[in-house]
Amino acid sequence: MKLNKNEKGHALLSSMIFIIITSLIFLTFIEYIHIQYKFVLKDGFQLQSDYYAESCVYRFIKDIDEYFMRVDNYYFDGYKKKYNVTNGYVNLTASPWGGFIDVYVKSNYKNCVSSKHAVIGQYMTGSLENAIVFDKLNYPLMVTGSTQIVGDVCVGAKGVRPATLKGIRYKGEKVVYGSVNASNISRFSDFKPGNSINYTFRLMDSFVNSYQNYSLSLSDLSDDDNYLYFENNFNFTDSTFFNPSKPCTVITKGSLTISGNFKFPERSIIVSNDSLVISGCELDDALVYGKHFINIKNTVTGKAQFFSEGQIEIDDGTELKWPCLIYVNRDNPIQKPFTAIKIGTGVKLTGSVILWTPENISNITNCARIEIEKTATIQGMVFTNLVVDMSGNINGHISLACFYLYYSPTNYINWLLNARIDREILDDDFPVPVCFGDKPEFQIIKWQNI
């Protein structure tokens, strides 16, 4: 059958249209494949950049002993390094944040950037794996009432004994649910505050000295202001004039009282060069320093690290979340009975409580002490080279010189009455400040993309 000219033209036109449409579809498909390839390639570059950032943090942890102090009068104040990697680089900065170590890394691999923040703590290894470790070894541990100890105990050669105290008998079936290592060889952990904590004290002093020429009147404040310095005593009683949207630093050269309904942004810093009373506010991973005294009211919520060179009191019923740190450094331990850290009745605290003095105390009945009142519960660790007056609970570990008990009218050395210490209830990977032992095992306790 012969086609006329019109039919031939239609067939040719249809063929051309088909070829054009097919070509367009093919080109579109090729472009789609190319775009997807670039996405996959970029994702691969980004993954490689992420890998370099994370690997350098682990590399820092592996070599961290090189940067930490090994003598008492030195302190770790930061570390910076640039790592050159294939087709890129990584910048790492490390510095103390209270009792822990902040690490910031920024990697660049083929123009793909990855920024991460890690916080480093320490595993409770070595002697911290026990329930109780004593520094003073010349006293037996006497237990009575409803006292219960779960975990291993490192005590002097006189061991652990049940006893009767003025008609109060020991009620337990076993004195220790674990092993008793009775020896004249001390297993008290080395404590190295220079690894992070000493830097914090120097940092707080520098805040007071650095900002004494910087001050704002309250009428000048705006939401963008994140530094406040007050030359004299100051009371925060109303949050309407100060509502920061980013981490802030509040400094007073005198006493500071915070009693308003404040919500401090994450990683804020509060400094008083005298005494600090804080209530009614929410803290989020804050650093809080009161040189002579800190009183934490039970309306305070959240998590923070508290530092003082004098005394810290936590009121009855307060709840502080992990990672909480209560730290008092007594350069002058005062040769009289004195409560340097008071954990009130019913307090719930998840973290670490540390009282430390570099001085050698000869008379442990006349020195600073930690007081843990009835029904108070510490989930974590208590560490001191002084004494502890305890009738509450520790779900974790305690290292101390010895216990102290006052039962009118007598002082008793290394007695426990109606207390509970349970090491097994605490997770094996519970992190503590990076200050313990000659060869601490470090761990990353927080990862954050920034």
C-alpha beads as a LAMMPS data file, in Angstrom:
LAMMPS data file: protein, C-alpha beads

450 atoms
449 bonds

1 atom types
1 bond types

-500.0 500.0 xlo xhi
-500.0 500.0 ylo yhi
-500.0 500.0 zlo zhi

Masses

1 110.0

Atoms # bond

1 1 1 0.000 0.000 0.000
2 1 1 1.420 3.386 -0.988
3 1 1 1.305 6.352 1.390
4 1 1 0.482 9.765 0.045
5 1 1 2.641 12.747 0.874
6 1 1 0.470 13.876 3.793
7 1 1 0.633 10.486 5.422
8 1 1 4.404 10.362 5.001
9 1 1 4.685 13.790 6.616
10 1 1 2.583 12.743 9.566
11 1 1 4.675 9.620 10.087
12 1 1 7.910 11.601 9.927
13 1 1 6.556 14.205 12.353
14 1 1 5.381 11.508 14.767
15 1 1 8.789 9.844 14.648
16 1 1 10.557 13.133 15.332
17 1 1 8.240 13.931 18.238
18 1 1 8.815 10.438 19.667
19 1 1 12.598 10.841 19.341
20 1 1 12.513 14.292 20.972
21 1 1 10.329 13.124 23.874
22 1 1 12.479 10.031 24.369
23 1 1 15.626 12.173 24.328
24 1 1 14.160 14.580 26.869
25 1 1 13.215 11.715 29.134
26 1 1 16.677 10.219 28.776
27 1 1 18.422 13.552 29.454
28 1 1 16.181 14.153 32.465
29 1 1 17.033 10.700 33.771
30 1 1 20.760 11.330 33.261
31 1 1 20.490 14.667 35.091
32 1 1 18.597 12.972 37.925
33 1 1 21.301 10.337 38.194
34 1 1 23.953 13.074 38.218
35 1 1 22.183 15.016 40.956
36 1 1 21.735 11.876 43.034
37 1 1 25.388 11.053 42.547
38 1 1 26.390 14.492 43.807
39 1 1 24.113 14.064 46.826
40 1 1 25.590 10.651 47.568
41 1 1 29.098 12.022 47.088
42 1 1 28.387 14.969 49.390
43 1 1 26.856 12.663 51.972
44 1 1 29.976 10.552 51.746
45 1 1 32.163 13.622 52.263
46 1 1 30.020 14.681 55.214
47 1 1 30.255 11.238 56.769
48 1 1 34.030 11.333 56.337
49 1 1 34.121 14.775 57.949
50 1 1 32.019 13.478 60.867
51 1 1 34.360 10.521 61.208
52 1 1 37.458 12.728 61.348
53 1 1 35.849 14.923 64.028
54 1 1 34.887 12.006 66.244
55 1 1 38.145 10.107 65.742
56 1 1 40.173 13.128 66.887
57 1 1 38.163 13.269 70.129
58 1 1 39.023 9.629 70.792
59 1 1 42.616 10.354 69.846
60 1 1 42.691 13.135 72.430
61 1 1 41.250 10.814 75.088
62 1 1 43.894 8.216 74.295
63 1 1 46.710 10.719 74.778
64 1 1 45.100 12.753 77.559
65 1 1 47.637 11.727 80.215
66 1 1 50.243 13.812 78.402
67 1 1 48.256 16.979 79.038
68 1 1 47.104 16.439 82.622
69 1 1 49.054 17.505 85.649
70 1 1 51.362 15.162 87.448
71 1 1 52.477 17.528 90.227
72 1 1 50.331 19.154 92.880
73 1 1 50.969 22.803 92.006
74 1 1 50.048 22.517 88.343
75 1 1 46.647 22.548 86.735
76 1 1 45.272 21.726 83.317
77 1 1 44.032 24.958 81.703
78 1 1 43.303 23.917 78.163
79 1 1 44.653 22.332 75.021
80 1 1 44.530 23.197 71.325
81 1 1 45.703 21.222 68.338
82 1 1 45.231 21.106 64.580
83 1 1 45.219 17.662 62.992
84 1 1 46.026 17.433 59.279
85 1 1 44.067 14.662 57.564
86 1 1 43.745 13.539 53.961
87 1 1 41.950 16.267 51.974
88 1 1 41.196 18.253 55.105
89 1 1 41.969 19.174 58.711
90 1 1 40.500 19.060 62.229
91 1 1 40.801 21.776 64.896
92 1 1 40.392 20.524 68.491
93 1 1 40.077 22.610 71.653
94 1 1 39.806 21.130 75.156
95 1 1 39.254 22.937 78.462
96 1 1 37.802 22.171 81.909
97 1 1 34.106 22.668 82.580
98 1 1 33.844 22.295 86.325
99 1 1 34.928 18.770 87.145
100 1 1 34.707 17.570 83.542
101 1 1 36.485 18.313 80.260
102 1 1 34.892 20.121 77.325
103 1 1 36.113 19.170 73.868
104 1 1 35.140 21.117 70.752
105 1 1 36.133 19.842 67.308
106 1 1 35.630 21.305 63.841
107 1 1 36.624 19.198 60.848
108 1 1 36.767 20.139 57.169
109 1 1 36.924 17.407 54.544
110 1 1 36.633 18.560 50.910
111 1 1 34.734 21.647 52.131
112 1 1 32.261 19.590 54.136
113 1 1 32.325 20.883 57.719
114 1 1 31.438 18.975 60.882
115 1 1 31.332 20.640 64.324
116 1 1 30.876 18.595 67.493
117 1 1 30.992 19.086 71.248
118 1 1 31.934 16.290 73.641
119 1 1 32.082 16.210 77.439
120 1 1 34.590 13.835 79.035
121 1 1 34.180 12.212 82.434
122 1 1 35.823 9.287 84.166
123 1 1 34.732 5.742 84.959
124 1 1 34.602 4.677 88.603
125 1 1 37.448 2.193 88.382
126 1 1 40.100 0.991 90.817
127 1 1 39.289 1.710 94.448
128 1 1 36.083 3.502 93.388
129 1 1 34.594 0.114 92.523
130 1 1 34.259 -0.622 96.254
131 1 1 31.378 0.463 98.451
132 1 1 33.644 2.017 101.124
133 1 1 37.347 2.890 101.165
134 1 1 38.973 4.345 104.295
135 1 1 41.972 6.646 104.392
136 1 1 42.456 6.252 108.161
137 1 1 43.201 2.617 108.959
138 1 1 43.558 2.649 112.752
139 1 1 39.822 2.395 113.493
140 1 1 37.455 -0.553 113.036
141 1 1 34.143 0.204 111.332
142 1 1 31.345 -0.253 113.869
143 1 1 27.817 -0.706 112.507
144 1 1 24.546 -0.771 114.401
145 1 1 20.826 -0.243 114.005
146 1 1 19.462 -0.781 110.485
147 1 1 22.775 -0.025 108.756
148 1 1 23.281 -1.986 105.528
149 1 1 26.406 -2.191 103.373
150 1 1 26.235 -3.804 99.923
151 1 1 29.568 -4.085 98.140
152 1 1 33.221 -4.485 99.082
153 1 1 34.826 -2.587 101.956
154 1 1 38.506 -1.584 102.259
155 1 1 39.168 -0.952 105.938
156 1 1 42.027 -1.156 108.445
157 1 1 43.222 -4.402 109.986
158 1 1 40.578 -4.210 112.725
159 1 1 37.872 -4.855 110.145
160 1 1 34.084 -4.318 110.338
161 1 1 32.109 -5.200 113.458
162 1 1 28.454 -5.219 114.455
163 1 1 27.888 -3.433 117.755
164 1 1 25.343 -2.219 120.276
165 1 1 25.055 1.498 120.951
166 1 1 23.217 2.445 124.143
167 1 1 20.762 -0.395 123.753
168 1 1 20.517 -0.112 119.935
169 1 1 21.533 -3.435 118.406
170 1 1 22.584 -4.267 114.880
171 1 1 19.506 -5.597 113.024
172 1 1 21.054 -7.021 109.862
173 1 1 21.716 -10.653 108.963
174 1 1 25.167 -9.862 107.554
175 1 1 27.457 -6.976 108.405
176 1 1 28.665 -6.551 104.806
177 1 1 27.080 -8.028 101.667
178 1 1 30.432 -8.244 99.919
179 1 1 34.072 -8.795 100.811
180 1 1 35.926 -7.066 103.645
181 1 1 39.526 -6.204 102.750
182 1 1 41.069 -5.567 106.185
183 1 1 44.634 -4.336 105.787
184 1 1 47.111 -1.728 106.963
185 1 1 47.806 -0.845 103.317
186 1 1 45.725 2.117 102.151
187 1 1 43.704 1.767 98.959
188 1 1 42.530 5.357 99.049
189 1 1 42.440 6.760 95.515
190 1 1 44.807 9.506 94.412
191 1 1 42.887 12.761 94.073
192 1 1 44.147 15.228 91.468
193 1 1 41.994 18.370 91.431
194 1 1 44.453 19.972 89.021
195 1 1 42.963 17.860 86.241
196 1 1 39.959 20.196 86.091
197 1 1 38.690 21.572 89.401
198 1 1 41.643 23.819 90.319
199 1 1 41.190 25.582 86.996
200 1 1 37.571 26.285 87.901
201 1 1 38.548 28.076 91.108
202 1 1 41.094 30.179 89.240
203 1 1 38.479 30.904 86.574
204 1 1 36.004 32.182 89.163
205 1 1 38.611 34.446 90.740
206 1 1 39.489 35.794 87.309
207 1 1 35.818 36.609 86.662
208 1 1 35.659 38.743 89.793
209 1 1 38.878 40.569 88.929
210 1 1 38.283 40.903 85.180
211 1 1 34.776 42.343 85.256
212 1 1 35.059 44.736 88.185
213 1 1 35.201 47.671 85.753
214 1 1 32.216 46.425 83.785
215 1 1 28.729 47.116 85.091
216 1 1 25.293 47.874 83.698
217 1 1 22.385 49.613 85.320
218 1 1 19.232 47.525 85.247
219 1 1 17.515 50.058 82.972
220 1 1 20.227 49.504 80.363
221 1 1 19.743 45.759 80.149
222 1 1 18.400 43.992 77.073
223 1 1 17.850 40.377 76.081
224 1 1 21.221 40.435 74.321
225 1 1 23.176 41.204 77.499
226 1 1 24.805 38.098 78.906
227 1 1 27.317 39.573 81.386
228 1 1 26.280 41.234 84.635
229 1 1 28.724 42.556 87.202
230 1 1 27.749 44.114 90.533
231 1 1 30.309 45.796 92.743
232 1 1 28.340 45.296 95.966
233 1 1 25.736 42.896 97.340
234 1 1 22.801 42.259 95.038
235 1 1 19.387 40.567 95.180
236 1 1 17.635 39.073 92.166
237 1 1 13.952 39.124 93.052
238 1 1 12.205 39.632 89.713
239 1 1 12.922 37.996 86.365
240 1 1 11.235 40.661 84.247
241 1 1 14.328 42.834 83.877
242 1 1 16.742 40.040 83.041
243 1 1 15.649 37.262 80.732
244 1 1 18.696 36.124 78.750
245 1 1 18.223 33.990 75.677
246 1 1 21.777 32.630 75.647
247 1 1 24.278 31.484 78.311
248 1 1 24.905 34.292 80.768
249 1 1 27.462 35.164 83.438
250 1 1 26.329 36.883 86.646
251 1 1 29.094 38.168 88.943
252 1 1 28.952 39.951 92.273
253 1 1 31.925 41.132 94.262
254 1 1 29.700 40.955 97.345
255 1 1 26.892 38.608 98.360
256 1 1 24.288 37.457 95.862
257 1 1 20.702 36.335 96.469
258 1 1 18.651 34.837 93.632
259 1 1 15.039 34.351 94.676
260 1 1 13.005 35.054 91.562
261 1 1 11.484 32.652 89.082
262 1 1 14.530 32.471 86.820
263 1 1 15.339 29.962 84.120
264 1 1 19.017 30.251 83.337
265 1 1 20.022 29.157 79.812
266 1 1 22.207 26.099 79.454
267 1 1 25.821 26.624 80.544
268 1 1 25.316 29.825 82.484
269 1 1 27.821 30.888 85.170
270 1 1 26.901 32.406 88.553
271 1 1 29.699 33.855 90.702
272 1 1 29.683 35.446 94.155
273 1 1 32.915 36.550 95.788
274 1 1 31.201 36.250 99.172
275 1 1 28.035 34.222 99.845
276 1 1 25.306 32.986 97.535
277 1 1 21.700 32.059 98.328
278 1 1 19.799 30.595 95.407
279 1 1 16.127 29.628 95.251
280 1 1 13.189 29.476 92.878
281 1 1 15.233 29.035 89.726
282 1 1 15.990 26.361 87.149
283 1 1 19.590 25.569 86.267
284 1 1 20.809 23.706 83.201
285 1 1 24.414 22.486 83.383
286 1 1 25.472 25.680 85.164
287 1 1 28.666 26.534 87.055
288 1 1 27.864 28.106 90.438
289 1 1 30.515 29.573 92.750
290 1 1 30.114 31.106 96.208
291 1 1 33.498 31.803 97.730
292 1 1 32.490 31.590 101.386
293 1 1 29.023 30.043 101.404
294 1 1 26.310 28.589 99.146
295 1 1 22.768 27.840 100.279
296 1 1 20.707 25.840 97.770
297 1 1 17.002 26.124 98.563
298 1 1 14.572 23.294 97.813
299 1 1 12.879 25.335 95.081
300 1 1 16.006 25.028 92.920
301 1 1 15.665 22.471 90.113
302 1 1 17.813 21.147 87.311
303 1 1 21.528 20.359 87.215
304 1 1 24.641 22.312 88.097
305 1 1 28.135 22.127 89.561
306 1 1 28.559 24.031 92.840
307 1 1 31.958 25.201 94.145
308 1 1 32.964 26.895 97.383
309 1 1 36.010 27.472 99.562
310 1 1 33.823 27.597 102.659
311 1 1 30.501 25.839 103.054
312 1 1 27.621 24.443 100.969
313 1 1 24.186 23.685 102.412
314 1 1 21.469 21.899 100.461
315 1 1 18.071 22.420 102.049
316 1 1 15.663 19.610 102.910
317 1 1 13.793 18.114 99.955
318 1 1 15.978 19.537 97.170
319 1 1 16.338 17.444 93.988
320 1 1 19.432 17.932 91.814
321 1 1 19.881 15.945 88.629
322 1 1 22.972 14.466 87.011
323 1 1 25.603 15.704 86.418
324 1 1 25.534 17.450 89.787
325 1 1 28.804 18.208 91.593
326 1 1 29.066 19.590 95.122
327 1 1 32.680 20.577 95.823
328 1 1 34.237 22.347 98.806
329 1 1 37.970 22.945 99.005
330 1 1 39.176 23.760 102.523
331 1 1 42.705 25.133 102.346
332 1 1 42.205 26.050 106.006
333 1 1 40.232 23.116 107.452
334 1 1 39.464 24.883 110.815
335 1 1 40.454 22.899 113.873
336 1 1 36.956 22.540 115.284
337 1 1 33.833 20.518 114.385
338 1 1 32.380 22.187 111.327
339 1 1 29.876 21.068 108.675
340 1 1 31.410 22.072 105.351
341 1 1 28.814 20.238 103.233
342 1 1 25.308 19.605 104.511
343 1 1 22.963 17.337 102.536
344 1 1 19.554 17.989 104.102
345 1 1 16.796 15.540 104.975
346 1 1 15.130 14.006 101.930
347 1 1 17.572 15.518 99.422
348 1 1 17.904 13.574 96.156
349 1 1 21.202 14.220 94.412
350 1 1 22.629 12.437 91.379
351 1 1 26.329 13.086 90.967
352 1 1 29.371 13.587 93.204
353 1 1 29.975 15.207 96.590
354 1 1 33.606 16.111 97.332
355 1 1 35.185 17.767 100.372
356 1 1 38.950 18.160 100.197
357 1 1 41.793 19.725 102.140
358 1 1 45.486 19.598 101.232
359 1 1 46.330 19.797 104.933
360 1 1 47.170 16.759 107.039
361 1 1 44.593 16.545 109.841
362 1 1 45.838 15.014 113.072
363 1 1 42.642 15.315 115.131
364 1 1 39.771 14.175 112.931
365 1 1 37.173 14.943 115.606
366 1 1 37.956 18.653 115.206
367 1 1 37.747 19.322 111.485
368 1 1 35.394 20.021 108.605
369 1 1 32.972 17.267 107.665
370 1 1 30.186 16.160 105.345
371 1 1 26.778 15.678 106.939
372 1 1 24.241 13.459 105.161
373 1 1 20.941 13.644 106.993
374 1 1 18.122 11.094 107.320
375 1 1 16.433 9.887 104.100
376 1 1 18.839 11.922 101.959
377 1 1 19.966 9.883 98.938
378 1 1 23.116 10.404 96.905
379 1 1 23.186 8.474 93.642
380 1 1 26.853 8.451 92.751
381 1 1 29.925 9.144 94.859
382 1 1 31.078 10.833 98.078
383 1 1 34.802 11.551 98.363
384 1 1 36.726 13.270 101.160
385 1 1 39.956 13.004 103.134
386 1 1 38.011 14.251 106.175
387 1 1 35.053 12.755 108.060
388 1 1 31.413 12.013 107.225
389 1 1 28.451 12.163 109.601
390 1 1 25.932 9.965 107.842
391 1 1 22.429 8.731 108.533
392 1 1 21.166 8.806 104.944
393 1 1 21.768 6.691 101.833
394 1 1 24.501 6.381 99.239
395 1 1 23.697 4.411 96.107
396 1 1 27.276 4.124 94.992
397 1 1 30.681 4.714 96.558
398 1 1 32.213 6.583 99.494
399 1 1 35.892 7.273 100.209
400 1 1 36.670 9.003 103.497
401 1 1 39.033 9.289 106.453
402 1 1 36.412 7.814 108.768
403 1 1 32.788 8.142 109.832
404 1 1 31.697 10.347 112.708
405 1 1 28.635 9.915 114.914
406 1 1 27.392 12.139 117.695
407 1 1 24.951 10.370 119.996
408 1 1 24.320 12.583 123.002
409 1 1 26.455 13.176 124.900
410 1 1 29.257 11.243 123.196
411 1 1 31.254 11.458 119.936
412 1 1 31.857 8.097 118.241
413 1 1 34.627 7.595 115.687
414 1 1 33.905 5.357 112.691
415 1 1 30.386 4.353 113.710
416 1 1 27.404 3.990 111.379
417 1 1 23.861 4.139 112.736
418 1 1 20.839 3.518 110.460
419 1 1 22.750 4.280 107.238
420 1 1 22.748 2.490 103.883
421 1 1 25.545 2.208 101.304
422 1 1 24.865 0.124 98.188
423 1 1 27.566 0.014 95.502
424 1 1 25.824 -2.581 93.366
425 1 1 22.817 -0.378 92.654
426 1 1 24.993 2.093 90.713
427 1 1 25.613 1.553 86.996
428 1 1 29.132 0.460 86.070
429 1 1 29.504 3.357 83.605
430 1 1 28.409 6.103 86.011
431 1 1 30.759 9.047 85.270
432 1 1 32.561 11.125 87.889
433 1 1 34.875 14.168 87.608
434 1 1 38.231 13.554 85.961
435 1 1 40.292 13.721 89.159
436 1 1 40.885 10.192 90.432
437 1 1 43.745 7.715 90.202
438 1 1 47.066 7.637 88.390
439 1 1 45.572 5.963 85.326
440 1 1 41.927 7.018 85.053
441 1 1 39.707 5.555 82.373
442 1 1 38.000 8.382 80.543
443 1 1 34.626 8.230 78.853
444 1 1 32.548 10.483 76.648
445 1 1 29.426 11.336 78.611
446 1 1 27.847 13.658 76.052
447 1 1 27.911 14.120 72.266
448 1 1 26.365 17.137 70.581
449 1 1 26.334 18.430 67.029
450 1 1 26.838 22.193 66.931

Bonds

1 1 1 2
2 1 2 3
3 1 3 4
4 1 4 5
5 1 5 6
6 1 6 7
7 1 7 8
8 1 8 9
9 1 9 10
10 1 10 11
11 1 11 12
12 1 12 13
13 1 13 14
14 1 14 15
15 1 15 16
16 1 16 17
17 1 17 18
18 1 18 19
19 1 19 20
20 1 20 21
21 1 21 22
22 1 22 23
23 1 23 24
24 1 24 25
25 1 25 26
26 1 26 27
27 1 27 28
28 1 28 29
29 1 29 30
30 1 30 31
31 1 31 32
32 1 32 33
33 1 33 34
34 1 34 35
35 1 35 36
36 1 36 37
37 1 37 38
38 1 38 39
39 1 39 40
40 1 40 41
41 1 41 42
42 1 42 43
43 1 43 44
44 1 44 45
45 1 45 46
46 1 46 47
47 1 47 48
48 1 48 49
49 1 49 50
50 1 50 51
51 1 51 52
52 1 52 53
53 1 53 54
54 1 54 55
55 1 55 56
56 1 56 57
57 1 57 58
58 1 58 59
59 1 59 60
60 1 60 61
61 1 61 62
62 1 62 63
63 1 63 64
64 1 64 65
65 1 65 66
66 1 66 67
67 1 67 68
68 1 68 69
69 1 69 70
70 1 70 71
71 1 71 72
72 1 72 73
73 1 73 74
74 1 74 75
75 1 75 76
76 1 76 77
77 1 77 78
78 1 78 79
79 1 79 80
80 1 80 81
81 1 81 82
82 1 82 83
83 1 83 84
84 1 84 85
85 1 85 86
86 1 86 87
87 1 87 88
88 1 88 89
89 1 89 90
90 1 90 91
91 1 91 92
92 1 92 93
93 1 93 94
94 1 94 95
95 1 95 96
96 1 96 97
97 1 97 98
98 1 98 99
99 1 99 100
100 1 100 101
101 1 101 102
102 1 102 103
103 1 103 104
104 1 104 105
105 1 105 106
106 1 106 107
107 1 107 108
108 1 108 109
109 1 109 110
110 1 110 111
111 1 111 112
112 1 112 113
113 1 113 114
114 1 114 115
115 1 115 116
116 1 116 117
117 1 117 118
118 1 118 119
119 1 119 120
120 1 120 121
121 1 121 122
122 1 122 123
123 1 123 124
124 1 124 125
125 1 125 126
126 1 126 127
127 1 127 128
128 1 128 129
129 1 129 130
130 1 130 131
131 1 131 132
132 1 132 133
133 1 133 134
134 1 134 135
135 1 135 136
136 1 136 137
137 1 137 138
138 1 138 139
139 1 139 140
140 1 140 141
141 1 141 142
142 1 142 143
143 1 143 144
144 1 144 145
145 1 145 146
146 1 146 147
147 1 147 148
148 1 148 149
149 1 149 150
150 1 150 151
151 1 151 152
152 1 152 153
153 1 153 154
154 1 154 155
155 1 155 156
156 1 156 157
157 1 157 158
158 1 158 159
159 1 159 160
160 1 160 161
161 1 161 162
162 1 162 163
163 1 163 164
164 1 164 165
165 1 165 166
166 1 166 167
167 1 167 168
168 1 168 169
169 1 169 170
170 1 170 171
171 1 171 172
172 1 172 173
173 1 173 174
174 1 174 175
175 1 175 176
176 1 176 177
177 1 177 178
178 1 178 179
179 1 179 180
180 1 180 181
181 1 181 182
182 1 182 183
183 1 183 184
184 1 184 185
185 1 185 186
186 1 186 187
187 1 187 188
188 1 188 189
189 1 189 190
190 1 190 191
191 1 191 192
192 1 192 193
193 1 193 194
194 1 194 195
195 1 195 196
196 1 196 197
197 1 197 198
198 1 198 199
199 1 199 200
200 1 200 201
201 1 201 202
202 1 202 203
203 1 203 204
204 1 204 205
205 1 205 206
206 1 206 207
207 1 207 208
208 1 208 209
209 1 209 210
210 1 210 211
211 1 211 212
212 1 212 213
213 1 213 214
214 1 214 215
215 1 215 216
216 1 216 217
217 1 217 218
218 1 218 219
219 1 219 220
220 1 220 221
221 1 221 222
222 1 222 223
223 1 223 224
224 1 224 225
225 1 225 226
226 1 226 227
227 1 227 228
228 1 228 229
229 1 229 230
230 1 230 231
231 1 231 232
232 1 232 233
233 1 233 234
234 1 234 235
235 1 235 236
236 1 236 237
237 1 237 238
238 1 238 239
239 1 239 240
240 1 240 241
241 1 241 242
242 1 242 243
243 1 243 244
244 1 244 245
245 1 245 246
246 1 246 247
247 1 247 248
248 1 248 249
249 1 249 250
250 1 250 251
251 1 251 252
252 1 252 253
253 1 253 254
254 1 254 255
255 1 255 256
256 1 256 257
257 1 257 258
258 1 258 259
259 1 259 260
260 1 260 261
261 1 261 262
262 1 262 263
263 1 263 264
264 1 264 265
265 1 265 266
266 1 266 267
267 1 267 268
268 1 268 269
269 1 269 270
270 1 270 271
271 1 271 272
272 1 272 273
273 1 273 274
274 1 274 275
275 1 275 276
276 1 276 277
277 1 277 278
278 1 278 279
279 1 279 280
280 1 280 281
281 1 281 282
282 1 282 283
283 1 283 284
284 1 284 285
285 1 285 286
286 1 286 287
287 1 287 288
288 1 288 289
289 1 289 290
290 1 290 291
291 1 291 292
292 1 292 293
293 1 293 294
294 1 294 295
295 1 295 296
296 1 296 297
297 1 297 298
298 1 298 299
299 1 299 300
300 1 300 301
301 1 301 302
302 1 302 303
303 1 303 304
304 1 304 305
305 1 305 306
306 1 306 307
307 1 307 308
308 1 308 309
309 1 309 310
310 1 310 311
311 1 311 312
312 1 312 313
313 1 313 314
314 1 314 315
315 1 315 316
316 1 316 317
317 1 317 318
318 1 318 319
319 1 319 320
320 1 320 321
321 1 321 322
322 1 322 323
323 1 323 324
324 1 324 325
325 1 325 326
326 1 326 327
327 1 327 328
328 1 328 329
329 1 329 330
330 1 330 331
331 1 331 332
332 1 332 333
333 1 333 334
334 1 334 335
335 1 335 336
336 1 336 337
337 1 337 338
338 1 338 339
339 1 339 340
340 1 340 341
341 1 341 342
342 1 342 343
343 1 343 344
344 1 344 345
345 1 345 346
346 1 346 347
347 1 347 348
348 1 348 349
349 1 349 350
350 1 350 351
351 1 351 352
352 1 352 353
353 1 353 354
354 1 354 355
355 1 355 356
356 1 356 357
357 1 357 358
358 1 358 359
359 1 359 360
360 1 360 361
361 1 361 362
362 1 362 363
363 1 363 364
364 1 364 365
365 1 365 366
366 1 366 367
367 1 367 368
368 1 368 369
369 1 369 370
370 1 370 371
371 1 371 372
372 1 372 373
373 1 373 374
374 1 374 375
375 1 375 376
376 1 376 377
377 1 377 378
378 1 378 379
379 1 379 380
380 1 380 381
381 1 381 382
382 1 382 383
383 1 383 384
384 1 384 385
385 1 385 386
386 1 386 387
387 1 387 388
388 1 388 389
389 1 389 390
390 1 390 391
391 1 391 392
392 1 392 393
393 1 393 394
394 1 394 395
395 1 395 396
396 1 396 397
397 1 397 398
398 1 398 399
399 1 399 400
400 1 400 401
401 1 401 402
402 1 402 403
403 1 403 404
404 1 404 405
405 1 405 406
406 1 406 407
407 1 407 408
408 1 408 409
409 1 409 410
410 1 410 411
411 1 411 412
412 1 412 413
413 1 413 414
414 1 414 415
415 1 415 416
416 1 416 417
417 1 417 418
418 1 418 419
419 1 419 420
420 1 420 421
421 1 421 422
422 1 422 423
423 1 423 424
424 1 424 425
425 1 425 426
426 1 426 427
427 1 427 428
428 1 428 429
429 1 429 430
430 1 430 431
431 1 431 432
432 1 432 433
433 1 433 434
434 1 434 435
435 1 435 436
436 1 436 437
437 1 437 438
438 1 438 439
439 1 439 440
440 1 440 441
441 1 441 442
442 1 442 443
443 1 443 444
444 1 444 445
445 1 445 446
446 1 446 447
447 1 447 448
448 1 448 449
449 1 449 450
